[in-house]
């Protein structure tokens, strides 16, 4: 399973890098493969671990802010593995060139 997600504390102001850094520390320590993007982070793993991680991050942010918005996009394909890099490689292969990626 791949899951891209973003978490935003509502009412925390415009500068959110401190909050994002705290969430990325949790993700990094999880041991799951991930990629940080400009607007979201994508993690790969089995459903239980991925969803538990997302909820851990959400709950962490909820302790920091009275309101939190969490957006999740899931790509769950039976038998698929190594898709964190594989999906990008597939598109680059179709185009015949490398692309700029997060």
Residue pairs with C-beta under 8 A, 6 or more apart in sequence:
1 44
1 45
1 46
1 47
1 50
1 74
1 75
1 76
2 42
2 43
2 44
2 74
2 75
2 76
2 83
2 84
2 87
3 42
3 43
3 50
3 51
3 54
3 72
3 73
3 74
3 75
4 37
4 40
4 41
4 42
4 72
4 73
5 40
5 41
5 42
5 43
5 54
5 57
5 70
5 71
5 72
5 73
6 39
6 40
6 41
6 70
6 71
7 19
7 23
7 57
7 58
7 61
7 68
7 69
7 70
7 71
8 16
8 68
8 69
8 70
9 16
9 19
9 61
9 64
9 65
9 67
9 68
10 65
10 66
10 67
10 68
10 69
11 65
11 66
11 67
12 19
12 64
12 65
19 61
19 64
22 60
22 61
22 64
23 41
23 57
23 60
23 61
24 36
24 41
26 53
26 56
26 57
26 60
27 34
27 41
27 43
27 53
27 57
28 34
30 43
30 49
30 53
30 56
32 43
32 44
32 45
32 49
32 50
32 53
33 43
33 44
33 45
33 84
34 41
34 42
34 43
34 44
34 84
35 41
35 42
35 84
35 102
36 102
37 102
38 102
40 71
40 73
42 84
43 50
43 53
43 54
44 50
44 82
44 83
44 84
45 53
47 76
54 70
54 72
57 70
58 68
58 70
61 68
61 70
62 68
75 83
75 87
77 83
80 86
88 99
88 101
91 99
92 98
92 99
